[in-house]
Amino acid sequence: MATNSLQQPITSLTEIRQMKDGLRTELQENEKQVSELWQRLVTPPVQSGVMTPSKRVANMVGTSINVFDGLLLAWKLYRKFGGKRRLRF
């Protein structure tokens, strides 16, 4: 015999339907909550107005560092896998 979340025995189909509806509602609420949290996580913050010169410079420096890091990674991968073929003992 099945039991519900309160450990009481389920005795009728009506109780099963009520439990199913309750779980469906709870699942929909959780799904809505997760989608809202996901949207907050992946949506970039809204920037108000014009960027100040210091923010522009900081943004350019950050972008430059990321580009340099990507180029360095590409160079290392090229040297490791596609560069000069060396004999290794």
Contacts in CASP RR format, 6 or more apart in sequence:
PFRMAT RR
TARGET T0000
AUTHOR 0000-0000-0000
METHOD contacts of the structure
MODEL  1
MATNSLQQPITSLTEIRQMKDGLRTELQENEKQVSELWQRLVTPPVQSGV
MTPSKRVANMVGTSINVFDGLLLAWKLYRKFGGKRRLRF
1 9 0 8 1.000
1 10 0 8 1.000
2 9 0 8 1.000
2 10 0 8 1.000
2 16 0 8 1.000
3 9 0 8 1.000
3 10 0 8 1.000
4 10 0 8 1.000
4 15 0 8 1.000
4 19 0 8 1.000
5 19 0 8 1.000
10 16 0 8 1.000
10 19 0 8 1.000
51 59 0 8 1.000
END
